[in-house]
């Protein structure tokens, strides 16, 4: 299968019929599946949009619901871009209770 080239040369891949923009995001998905099977994670959602007052939106890679009742926003990110840094500041300003963790 031939996909268009990724802007950061990430290699697009597929797992369980789901297309991922990078191997890193696929590895994060596979890790979360293992944690769910082991009983550490109740469930997780992919590509969850967070809307800002300005009308801009940020899509977090994974929203993870842990067995201890905590919720984790997880981003599979190999590099931080200028756009990401702006959206991160917007996220912190509008939703101070949300902390994004990184899977690397």
Phi and psi restraints in degrees (range 20) as a CNS / XPLOR table:
assign (resid 1 and name C) (resid 2 and name N)
       (resid 2 and name CA) (resid 2 and name C) 1.0 -109.7 20.0 2
assign (resid 2 and name N) (resid 2 and name CA)
       (resid 2 and name C) (resid 3 and name N) 1.0 117.9 20.0 2
assign (resid 2 and name C) (resid 3 and name N)
       (resid 3 and name CA) (resid 3 and name C) 1.0 -107.0 20.0 2
assign (resid 3 and name N) (resid 3 and name CA)
       (resid 3 and name C) (resid 4 and name N) 1.0 155.9 20.0 2
assign (resid 3 and name C) (resid 4 and name N)
       (resid 4 and name CA) (resid 4 and name C) 1.0 -61.5 20.0 2
assign (resid 4 and name N) (resid 4 and name CA)
       (resid 4 and name C) (resid 5 and name N) 1.0 152.2 20.0 2
assign (resid 4 and name C) (resid 5 and name N)
       (resid 5 and name CA) (resid 5 and name C) 1.0 -65.2 20.0 2
assign (resid 5 and name N) (resid 5 and name CA)
       (resid 5 and name C) (resid 6 and name N) 1.0 137.5 20.0 2
assign (resid 5 and name C) (resid 6 and name N)
       (resid 6 and name CA) (resid 6 and name C) 1.0 -78.4 20.0 2
assign (resid 6 and name N) (resid 6 and name CA)
       (resid 6 and name C) (resid 7 and name N) 1.0 145.3 20.0 2
assign (resid 6 and name C) (resid 7 and name N)
       (resid 7 and name CA) (resid 7 and name C) 1.0 -64.0 20.0 2
assign (resid 7 and name N) (resid 7 and name CA)
       (resid 7 and name C) (resid 8 and name N) 1.0 -22.9 20.0 2
assign (resid 7 and name C) (resid 8 and name N)
       (resid 8 and name CA) (resid 8 and name C) 1.0 -111.5 20.0 2
assign (resid 8 and name N) (resid 8 and name CA)
       (resid 8 and name C) (resid 9 and name N) 1.0 20.0 20.0 2
assign (resid 8 and name C) (resid 9 and name N)
       (resid 9 and name CA) (resid 9 and name C) 1.0 61.8 20.0 2
assign (resid 9 and name N) (resid 9 and name CA)
       (resid 9 and name C) (resid 10 and name N) 1.0 22.5 20.0 2
assign (resid 9 and name C) (resid 10 and name N)
       (resid 10 and name CA) (resid 10 and name C) 1.0 -68.2 20.0 2
assign (resid 10 and name N) (resid 10 and name CA)
       (resid 10 and name C) (resid 11 and name N) 1.0 147.8 20.0 2
assign (resid 10 and name C) (resid 11 and name N)
       (resid 11 and name CA) (resid 11 and name C) 1.0 -95.0 20.0 2
assign (resid 11 and name N) (resid 11 and name CA)
       (resid 11 and name C) (resid 12 and name N) 1.0 116.1 20.0 2
assign (resid 11 and name C) (resid 12 and name N)
       (resid 12 and name CA) (resid 12 and name C) 1.0 -69.2 20.0 2
assign (resid 12 and name N) (resid 12 and name CA)
       (resid 12 and name C) (resid 13 and name N) 1.0 146.6 20.0 2
assign (resid 12 and name C) (resid 13 and name N)
       (resid 13 and name CA) (resid 13 and name C) 1.0 -151.3 20.0 2
assign (resid 13 and name N) (resid 13 and name CA)
       (resid 13 and name C) (resid 14 and name N) 1.0 174.1 20.0 2
assign (resid 13 and name C) (resid 14 and name N)
       (resid 14 and name CA) (resid 14 and name C) 1.0 -138.0 20.0 2
assign (resid 14 and name N) (resid 14 and name CA)
       (resid 14 and name C) (resid 15 and name N) 1.0 146.1 20.0 2
assign (resid 14 and name C) (resid 15 and name N)
       (resid 15 and name CA) (resid 15 and name C) 1.0 -152.7 20.0 2
assign (resid 15 and name N) (resid 15 and name CA)
       (resid 15 and name C) (resid 16 and name N) 1.0 133.2 20.0 2
assign (resid 15 and name C) (resid 16 and name N)
       (resid 16 and name CA) (resid 16 and name C) 1.0 55.5 20.0 2
assign (resid 16 and name N) (resid 16 and name CA)
       (resid 16 and name C) (resid 17 and name N) 1.0 31.4 20.0 2
assign (resid 16 and name C) (resid 17 and name N)
       (resid 17 and name CA) (resid 17 and name C) 1.0 77.6 20.0 2
assign (resid 17 and name N) (resid 17 and name CA)
       (resid 17 and name C) (resid 18 and name N) 1.0 5.8 20.0 2
assign (resid 17 and name C) (resid 18 and name N)
       (resid 18 and name CA) (resid 18 and name C) 1.0 -103.2 20.0 2
assign (resid 18 and name N) (resid 18 and name CA)
       (resid 18 and name C) (resid 19 and name N) 1.0 130.4 20.0 2
assign (resid 18 and name C) (resid 19 and name N)
       (resid 19 and name CA) (resid 19 and name C) 1.0 -89.4 20.0 2
assign (resid 19 and name N) (resid 19 and name CA)
       (resid 19 and name C) (resid 20 and name N) 1.0 130.3 20.0 2
assign (resid 19 and name C) (resid 20 and name N)
       (resid 20 and name CA) (resid 20 and name C) 1.0 -115.2 20.0 2
assign (resid 20 and name N) (resid 20 and name CA)
       (resid 20 and name C) (resid 21 and name N) 1.0 142.9 20.0 2
assign (resid 20 and name C) (resid 21 and name N)
       (resid 21 and name CA) (resid 21 and name C) 1.0 -73.7 20.0 2
assign (resid 21 and name N) (resid 21 and name CA)
       (resid 21 and name C) (resid 22 and name N) 1.0 -12.7 20.0 2
assign (resid 21 and name C) (resid 22 and name N)
       (resid 22 and name CA) (resid 22 and name C) 1.0 -154.7 20.0 2
assign (resid 22 and name N) (resid 22 and name CA)
       (resid 22 and name C) (resid 23 and name N) 1.0 159.3 20.0 2
assign (resid 22 and name C) (resid 23 and name N)
       (resid 23 and name CA) (resid 23 and name C) 1.0 -64.7 20.0 2
assign (resid 23 and name N) (resid 23 and name CA)
       (resid 23 and name C) (resid 24 and name N) 1.0 -34.2 20.0 2
assign (resid 23 and name C) (resid 24 and name N)
       (resid 24 and name CA) (resid 24 and name C) 1.0 -61.2 20.0 2
assign (resid 24 and name N) (resid 24 and name CA)
       (resid 24 and name C) (resid 25 and name N) 1.0 -45.6 20.0 2
assign (resid 24 and name C) (resid 25 and name N)
       (resid 25 and name CA) (resid 25 and name C) 1.0 -66.2 20.0 2
assign (resid 25 and name N) (resid 25 and name CA)
       (resid 25 and name C) (resid 26 and name N) 1.0 -37.3 20.0 2
assign (resid 25 and name C) (resid 26 and name N)
       (resid 26 and name CA) (resid 26 and name C) 1.0 -64.1 20.0 2
assign (resid 26 and name N) (resid 26 and name CA)
       (resid 26 and name C) (resid 27 and name N) 1.0 -41.4 20.0 2
assign (resid 26 and name C) (resid 27 and name N)
       (resid 27 and name CA) (resid 27 and name C) 1.0 -63.4 20.0 2
assign (resid 27 and name N) (resid 27 and name CA)
       (resid 27 and name C) (resid 28 and name N) 1.0 -38.1 20.0 2
assign (resid 27 and name C) (resid 28 and name N)
       (resid 28 and name CA) (resid 28 and name C) 1.0 -62.7 20.0 2
assign (resid 28 and name N) (resid 28 and name CA)
       (resid 28 and name C) (resid 29 and name N) 1.0 -44.7 20.0 2
assign (resid 28 and name C) (resid 29 and name N)
       (resid 29 and name CA) (resid 29 and name C) 1.0 -59.3 20.0 2
assign (resid 29 and name N) (resid 29 and name CA)
       (resid 29 and name C) (resid 30 and name N) 1.0 -46.3 20.0 2
assign (resid 29 and name C) (resid 30 and name N)
       (resid 30 and name CA) (resid 30 and name C) 1.0 -63.8 20.0 2
assign (resid 30 and name N) (resid 30 and name CA)
       (resid 30 and name C) (resid 31 and name N) 1.0 -38.8 20.0 2
assign (resid 30 and name C) (resid 31 and name N)
       (resid 31 and name CA) (resid 31 and name C) 1.0 -64.7 20.0 2
assign (resid 31 and name N) (resid 31 and name CA)
       (resid 31 and name C) (resid 32 and name N) 1.0 -42.6 20.0 2
assign (resid 31 and name C) (resid 32 and name N)
       (resid 32 and name CA) (resid 32 and name C) 1.0 -65.6 20.0 2
assign (resid 32 and name N) (resid 32 and name CA)
       (resid 32 and name C) (resid 33 and name N) 1.0 -35.4 20.0 2
assign (resid 32 and name C) (resid 33 and name N)
       (resid 33 and name CA) (resid 33 and name C) 1.0 -63.1 20.0 2
assign (resid 33 and name N) (resid 33 and name CA)
       (resid 33 and name C) (resid 34 and name N) 1.0 -42.1 20.0 2
assign (resid 33 and name C) (resid 34 and name N)
       (resid 34 and name CA) (resid 34 and name C) 1.0 -64.3 20.0 2
assign (resid 34 and name N) (resid 34 and name CA)
       (resid 34 and name C) (resid 35 and name N) 1.0 -41.3 20.0 2
assign (resid 34 and name C) (resid 35 and name N)
       (resid 35 and name CA) (resid 35 and name C) 1.0 -66.3 20.0 2
assign (resid 35 and name N) (resid 35 and name CA)
       (resid 35 and name C) (resid 36 and name N) 1.0 -34.4 20.0 2
assign (resid 35 and name C) (resid 36 and name N)
       (resid 36 and name CA) (resid 36 and name C) 1.0 -67.2 20.0 2
assign (resid 36 and name N) (resid 36 and name CA)
       (resid 36 and name C) (resid 37 and name N) 1.0 -43.3 20.0 2
assign (resid 36 and name C) (resid 37 and name N)
       (resid 37 and name CA) (resid 37 and name C) 1.0 -64.1 20.0 2
assign (resid 37 and name N) (resid 37 and name CA)
       (resid 37 and name C) (resid 38 and name N) 1.0 -32.7 20.0 2
assign (resid 37 and name C) (resid 38 and name N)
       (resid 38 and name CA) (resid 38 and name C) 1.0 -82.1 20.0 2
assign (resid 38 and name N) (resid 38 and name CA)
       (resid 38 and name C) (resid 39 and name N) 1.0 -5.9 20.0 2
assign (resid 38 and name C) (resid 39 and name N)
       (resid 39 and name CA) (resid 39 and name C) 1.0 86.0 20.0 2
assign (resid 39 and name N) (resid 39 and name CA)
       (resid 39 and name C) (resid 40 and name N) 1.0 12.7 20.0 2
assign (resid 39 and name C) (resid 40 and name N)
       (resid 40 and name CA) (resid 40 and name C) 1.0 -87.1 20.0 2
assign (resid 40 and name N) (resid 40 and name CA)
       (resid 40 and name C) (resid 41 and name N) 1.0 -26.7 20.0 2
assign (resid 40 and name C) (resid 41 and name N)
       (resid 41 and name CA) (resid 41 and name C) 1.0 -122.7 20.0 2
assign (resid 41 and name N) (resid 41 and name CA)
       (resid 41 and name C) (resid 42 and name N) 1.0 131.8 20.0 2
assign (resid 41 and name C) (resid 42 and name N)
       (resid 42 and name CA) (resid 42 and name C) 1.0 -70.6 20.0 2
assign (resid 42 and name N) (resid 42 and name CA)
       (resid 42 and name C) (resid 43 and name N) 1.0 -53.4 20.0 2
assign (resid 42 and name C) (resid 43 and name N)
       (resid 43 and name CA) (resid 43 and name C) 1.0 -166.4 20.0 2
assign (resid 43 and name N) (resid 43 and name CA)
       (resid 43 and name C) (resid 44 and name N) 1.0 170.8 20.0 2
assign (resid 43 and name C) (resid 44 and name N)
       (resid 44 and name CA) (resid 44 and name C) 1.0 -145.1 20.0 2
assign (resid 44 and name N) (resid 44 and name CA)
       (resid 44 and name C) (resid 45 and name N) 1.0 154.7 20.0 2
assign (resid 44 and name C) (resid 45 and name N)
       (resid 45 and name CA) (resid 45 and name C) 1.0 -117.0 20.0 2
assign (resid 45 and name N) (resid 45 and name CA)
       (resid 45 and name C) (resid 46 and name N) 1.0 149.9 20.0 2
assign (resid 45 and name C) (resid 46 and name N)
       (resid 46 and name CA) (resid 46 and name C) 1.0 -108.2 20.0 2
assign (resid 46 and name N) (resid 46 and name CA)
       (resid 46 and name C) (resid 47 and name N) 1.0 148.2 20.0 2
assign (resid 46 and name C) (resid 47 and name N)
       (resid 47 and name CA) (resid 47 and name C) 1.0 52.1 20.0 2
assign (resid 47 and name N) (resid 47 and name CA)
       (resid 47 and name C) (resid 48 and name N) 1.0 59.5 20.0 2
assign (resid 47 and name C) (resid 48 and name N)
       (resid 48 and name CA) (resid 48 and name C) 1.0 -91.5 20.0 2
assign (resid 48 and name N) (resid 48 and name CA)
       (resid 48 and name C) (resid 49 and name N) 1.0 121.6 20.0 2
assign (resid 48 and name C) (resid 49 and name N)
       (resid 49 and name CA) (resid 49 and name C) 1.0 -79.3 20.0 2
assign (resid 49 and name N) (resid 49 and name CA)
       (resid 49 and name C) (resid 50 and name N) 1.0 141.2 20.0 2
assign (resid 49 and name C) (resid 50 and name N)
       (resid 50 and name CA) (resid 50 and name C) 1.0 -121.0 20.0 2
assign (resid 50 and name N) (resid 50 and name CA)
       (resid 50 and name C) (resid 51 and name N) 1.0 121.4 20.0 2
assign (resid 50 and name C) (resid 51 and name N)
       (resid 51 and name CA) (resid 51 and name C) 1.0 -97.4 20.0 2
assign (resid 51 and name N) (resid 51 and name CA)
       (resid 51 and name C) (resid 52 and name N) 1.0 136.5 20.0 2
assign (resid 51 and name C) (resid 52 and name N)
       (resid 52 and name CA) (resid 52 and name C) 1.0 -98.4 20.0 2
assign (resid 52 and name N) (resid 52 and name CA)
       (resid 52 and name C) (resid 53 and name N) 1.0 158.1 20.0 2
assign (resid 52 and name C) (resid 53 and name N)
       (resid 53 and name CA) (resid 53 and name C) 1.0 -57.2 20.0 2
assign (resid 53 and name N) (resid 53 and name CA)
       (resid 53 and name C) (resid 54 and name N) 1.0 -34.6 20.0 2
assign (resid 53 and name C) (resid 54 and name N)
       (resid 54 and name CA) (resid 54 and name C) 1.0 -69.2 20.0 2
assign (resid 54 and name N) (resid 54 and name CA)
       (resid 54 and name C) (resid 55 and name N) 1.0 -9.5 20.0 2
assign (resid 54 and name C) (resid 55 and name N)
       (resid 55 and name CA) (resid 55 and name C) 1.0 98.3 20.0 2
assign (resid 55 and name N) (resid 55 and name CA)
       (resid 55 and name C) (resid 56 and name N) 1.0 -11.4 20.0 2
assign (resid 55 and name C) (resid 56 and name N)
       (resid 56 and name CA) (resid 56 and name C) 1.0 -74.9 20.0 2
assign (resid 56 and name N) (resid 56 and name CA)
       (resid 56 and name C) (resid 57 and name N) 1.0 152.7 20.0 2
assign (resid 56 and name C) (resid 57 and name N)
       (resid 57 and name CA) (resid 57 and name C) 1.0 -130.8 20.0 2
assign (resid 57 and name N) (resid 57 and name CA)
       (resid 57 and name C) (resid 58 and name N) 1.0 152.8 20.0 2
assign (resid 57 and name C) (resid 58 and name N)
       (resid 58 and name CA) (resid 58 and name C) 1.0 -122.0 20.0 2
assign (resid 58 and name N) (resid 58 and name CA)
       (resid 58 and name C) (resid 59 and name N) 1.0 134.3 20.0 2
assign (resid 58 and name C) (resid 59 and name N)
       (resid 59 and name CA) (resid 59 and name C) 1.0 -109.6 20.0 2
assign (resid 59 and name N) (resid 59 and name CA)
       (resid 59 and name C) (resid 60 and name N) 1.0 113.1 20.0 2
assign (resid 59 and name C) (resid 60 and name N)
       (resid 60 and name CA) (resid 60 and name C) 1.0 -82.5 20.0 2
assign (resid 60 and name N) (resid 60 and name CA)
       (resid 60 and name C) (resid 61 and name N) 1.0 141.0 20.0 2
assign (resid 60 and name C) (resid 61 and name N)
       (resid 61 and name CA) (resid 61 and name C) 1.0 -62.5 20.0 2
assign (resid 61 and name N) (resid 61 and name CA)
       (resid 61 and name C) (resid 62 and name N) 1.0 -46.9 20.0 2
assign (resid 61 and name C) (resid 62 and name N)
       (resid 62 and name CA) (resid 62 and name C) 1.0 -140.7 20.0 2
assign (resid 62 and name N) (resid 62 and name CA)
       (resid 62 and name C) (resid 63 and name N) 1.0 138.3 20.0 2
assign (resid 62 and name C) (resid 63 and name N)
       (resid 63 and name CA) (resid 63 and name C) 1.0 -113.8 20.0 2
assign (resid 63 and name N) (resid 63 and name CA)
       (resid 63 and name C) (resid 64 and name N) 1.0 113.9 20.0 2
assign (resid 63 and name C) (resid 64 and name N)
       (resid 64 and name CA) (resid 64 and name C) 1.0 -109.2 20.0 2
assign (resid 64 and name N) (resid 64 and name CA)
       (resid 64 and name C) (resid 65 and name N) 1.0 128.7 20.0 2
assign (resid 64 and name C) (resid 65 and name N)
       (resid 65 and name CA) (resid 65 and name C) 1.0 -106.4 20.0 2
assign (resid 65 and name N) (resid 65 and name CA)
       (resid 65 and name C) (resid 66 and name N) 1.0 109.9 20.0 2
assign (resid 65 and name C) (resid 66 and name N)
       (resid 66 and name CA) (resid 66 and name C) 1.0 -86.8 20.0 2
assign (resid 66 and name N) (resid 66 and name CA)
       (resid 66 and name C) (resid 67 and name N) 1.0 159.6 20.0 2
assign (resid 66 and name C) (resid 67 and name N)
       (resid 67 and name CA) (resid 67 and name C) 1.0 -66.6 20.0 2
assign (resid 67 and name N) (resid 67 and name CA)
       (resid 67 and name C) (resid 68 and name N) 1.0 -23.2 20.0 2
assign (resid 67 and name C) (resid 68 and name N)
       (resid 68 and name CA) (resid 68 and name C) 1.0 -80.9 20.0 2
assign (resid 68 and name N) (resid 68 and name CA)
       (resid 68 and name C) (resid 69 and name N) 1.0 2.6 20.0 2
assign (resid 68 and name C) (resid 69 and name N)
       (resid 69 and name CA) (resid 69 and name C) 1.0 94.2 20.0 2
assign (resid 69 and name N) (resid 69 and name CA)
       (resid 69 and name C) (resid 70 and name N) 1.0 -7.5 20.0 2
assign (resid 69 and name C) (resid 70 and name N)
       (resid 70 and name CA) (resid 70 and name C) 1.0 -79.9 20.0 2
assign (resid 70 and name N) (resid 70 and name CA)
       (resid 70 and name C) (resid 71 and name N) 1.0 157.1 20.0 2
assign (resid 70 and name C) (resid 71 and name N)
       (resid 71 and name CA) (resid 71 and name C) 1.0 -121.7 20.0 2
assign (resid 71 and name N) (resid 71 and name CA)
       (resid 71 and name C) (resid 72 and name N) 1.0 136.0 20.0 2
assign (resid 71 and name C) (resid 72 and name N)
       (resid 72 and name CA) (resid 72 and name C) 1.0 -124.4 20.0 2
assign (resid 72 and name N) (resid 72 and name CA)
       (resid 72 and name C) (resid 73 and name N) 1.0 131.8 20.0 2
assign (resid 72 and name C) (resid 73 and name N)
       (resid 73 and name CA) (resid 73 and name C) 1.0 -95.2 20.0 2
assign (resid 73 and name N) (resid 73 and name CA)
       (resid 73 and name C) (resid 74 and name N) 1.0 119.5 20.0 2
assign (resid 73 and name C) (resid 74 and name N)
       (resid 74 and name CA) (resid 74 and name C) 1.0 -122.5 20.0 2
assign (resid 74 and name N) (resid 74 and name CA)
       (resid 74 and name C) (resid 75 and name N) 1.0 127.3 20.0 2
assign (resid 74 and name C) (resid 75 and name N)
       (resid 75 and name CA) (resid 75 and name C) 1.0 -117.0 20.0 2
assign (resid 75 and name N) (resid 75 and name CA)
       (resid 75 and name C) (resid 76 and name N) 1.0 123.9 20.0 2
assign (resid 75 and name C) (resid 76 and name N)
       (resid 76 and name CA) (resid 76 and name C) 1.0 -89.6 20.0 2
assign (resid 76 and name N) (resid 76 and name CA)
       (resid 76 and name C) (resid 77 and name N) 1.0 100.5 20.0 2
assign (resid 76 and name C) (resid 77 and name N)
       (resid 77 and name CA) (resid 77 and name C) 1.0 -134.8 20.0 2
assign (resid 77 and name N) (resid 77 and name CA)
       (resid 77 and name C) (resid 78 and name N) 1.0 121.6 20.0 2
assign (resid 77 and name C) (resid 78 and name N)
       (resid 78 and name CA) (resid 78 and name C) 1.0 -83.4 20.0 2
assign (resid 78 and name N) (resid 78 and name CA)
       (resid 78 and name C) (resid 79 and name N) 1.0 -30.5 20.0 2
assign (resid 78 and name C) (resid 79 and name N)
       (resid 79 and name CA) (resid 79 and name C) 1.0 -147.8 20.0 2
assign (resid 79 and name N) (resid 79 and name CA)
       (resid 79 and name C) (resid 80 and name N) 1.0 150.4 20.0 2
assign (resid 79 and name C) (resid 80 and name N)
       (resid 80 and name CA) (resid 80 and name C) 1.0 -94.8 20.0 2
assign (resid 80 and name N) (resid 80 and name CA)
       (resid 80 and name C) (resid 81 and name N) 1.0 129.6 20.0 2
assign (resid 80 and name C) (resid 81 and name N)
       (resid 81 and name CA) (resid 81 and name C) 1.0 -103.7 20.0 2
assign (resid 81 and name N) (resid 81 and name CA)
       (resid 81 and name C) (resid 82 and name N) 1.0 169.3 20.0 2
assign (resid 81 and name C) (resid 82 and name N)
       (resid 82 and name CA) (resid 82 and name C) 1.0 -63.1 20.0 2
assign (resid 82 and name N) (resid 82 and name CA)
       (resid 82 and name C) (resid 83 and name N) 1.0 -40.7 20.0 2
assign (resid 82 and name C) (resid 83 and name N)
       (resid 83 and name CA) (resid 83 and name C) 1.0 -63.7 20.0 2
assign (resid 83 and name N) (resid 83 and name CA)
       (resid 83 and name C) (resid 84 and name N) 1.0 -42.0 20.0 2
assign (resid 83 and name C) (resid 84 and name N)
       (resid 84 and name CA) (resid 84 and name C) 1.0 -61.9 20.0 2
assign (resid 84 and name N) (resid 84 and name CA)
       (resid 84 and name C) (resid 85 and name N) 1.0 -42.7 20.0 2
assign (resid 84 and name C) (resid 85 and name N)
       (resid 85 and name CA) (resid 85 and name C) 1.0 -62.2 20.0 2
assign (resid 85 and name N) (resid 85 and name CA)
       (resid 85 and name C) (resid 86 and name N) 1.0 -38.6 20.0 2
assign (resid 85 and name C) (resid 86 and name N)
       (resid 86 and name CA) (resid 86 and name C) 1.0 -64.7 20.0 2
assign (resid 86 and name N) (resid 86 and name CA)
       (resid 86 and name C) (resid 87 and name N) 1.0 -46.9 20.0 2
assign (resid 86 and name C) (resid 87 and name N)
       (resid 87 and name CA) (resid 87 and name C) 1.0 -66.3 20.0 2
assign (resid 87 and name N) (resid 87 and name CA)
       (resid 87 and name C) (resid 88 and name N) 1.0 -33.4 20.0 2
assign (resid 87 and name C) (resid 88 and name N)
       (resid 88 and name CA) (resid 88 and name C) 1.0 -64.8 20.0 2
assign (resid 88 and name N) (resid 88 and name CA)
       (resid 88 and name C) (resid 89 and name N) 1.0 -42.6 20.0 2
assign (resid 88 and name C) (resid 89 and name N)
       (resid 89 and name CA) (resid 89 and name C) 1.0 -64.2 20.0 2
assign (resid 89 and name N) (resid 89 and name CA)
       (resid 89 and name C) (resid 90 and name N) 1.0 -39.9 20.0 2
assign (resid 89 and name C) (resid 90 and name N)
       (resid 90 and name CA) (resid 90 and name C) 1.0 -63.2 20.0 2
assign (resid 90 and name N) (resid 90 and name CA)
       (resid 90 and name C) (resid 91 and name N) 1.0 -42.0 20.0 2
assign (resid 90 and name C) (resid 91 and name N)
       (resid 91 and name CA) (resid 91 and name C) 1.0 -62.4 20.0 2
assign (resid 91 and name N) (resid 91 and name CA)
       (resid 91 and name C) (resid 92 and name N) 1.0 -46.6 20.0 2
assign (resid 91 and name C) (resid 92 and name N)
       (resid 92 and name CA) (resid 92 and name C) 1.0 -63.2 20.0 2
assign (resid 92 and name N) (resid 92 and name CA)
       (resid 92 and name C) (resid 93 and name N) 1.0 -36.1 20.0 2
assign (resid 92 and name C) (resid 93 and name N)
       (resid 93 and name CA) (resid 93 and name C) 1.0 -73.1 20.0 2
assign (resid 93 and name N) (resid 93 and name CA)
       (resid 93 and name C) (resid 94 and name N) 1.0 -43.9 20.0 2
assign (resid 93 and name C) (resid 94 and name N)
       (resid 94 and name CA) (resid 94 and name C) 1.0 -86.2 20.0 2
assign (resid 94 and name N) (resid 94 and name CA)
       (resid 94 and name C) (resid 95 and name N) 1.0 -29.8 20.0 2
assign (resid 94 and name C) (resid 95 and name N)
       (resid 95 and name CA) (resid 95 and name C) 1.0 -131.7 20.0 2
assign (resid 95 and name N) (resid 95 and name CA)
       (resid 95 and name C) (resid 96 and name N) 1.0 73.3 20.0 2
assign (resid 95 and name C) (resid 96 and name N)
       (resid 96 and name CA) (resid 96 and name C) 1.0 -63.8 20.0 2
assign (resid 96 and name N) (resid 96 and name CA)
       (resid 96 and name C) (resid 97 and name N) 1.0 -17.6 20.0 2
assign (resid 96 and name C) (resid 97 and name N)
       (resid 97 and name CA) (resid 97 and name C) 1.0 -81.5 20.0 2
assign (resid 97 and name N) (resid 97 and name CA)
       (resid 97 and name C) (resid 98 and name N) 1.0 -11.1 20.0 2
assign (resid 97 and name C) (resid 98 and name N)
       (resid 98 and name CA) (resid 98 and name C) 1.0 -92.8 20.0 2
assign (resid 98 and name N) (resid 98 and name CA)
       (resid 98 and name C) (resid 99 and name N) 1.0 126.8 20.0 2
assign (resid 98 and name C) (resid 99 and name N)
       (resid 99 and name CA) (resid 99 and name C) 1.0 -121.3 20.0 2
assign (resid 99 and name N) (resid 99 and name CA)
       (resid 99 and name C) (resid 100 and name N) 1.0 125.3 20.0 2
assign (resid 99 and name C) (resid 100 and name N)
       (resid 100 and name CA) (resid 100 and name C) 1.0 -93.1 20.0 2
assign (resid 100 and name N) (resid 100 and name CA)
       (resid 100 and name C) (resid 101 and name N) 1.0 125.1 20.0 2
assign (resid 100 and name C) (resid 101 and name N)
       (resid 101 and name CA) (resid 101 and name C) 1.0 -96.8 20.0 2
assign (resid 101 and name N) (resid 101 and name CA)
       (resid 101 and name C) (resid 102 and name N) 1.0 154.7 20.0 2
assign (resid 101 and name C) (resid 102 and name N)
       (resid 102 and name CA) (resid 102 and name C) 1.0 -112.3 20.0 2
assign (resid 102 and name N) (resid 102 and name CA)
       (resid 102 and name C) (resid 103 and name N) 1.0 137.3 20.0 2
assign (resid 102 and name C) (resid 103 and name N)
       (resid 103 and name CA) (resid 103 and name C) 1.0 -102.6 20.0 2
assign (resid 103 and name N) (resid 103 and name CA)
       (resid 103 and name C) (resid 104 and name N) 1.0 120.2 20.0 2
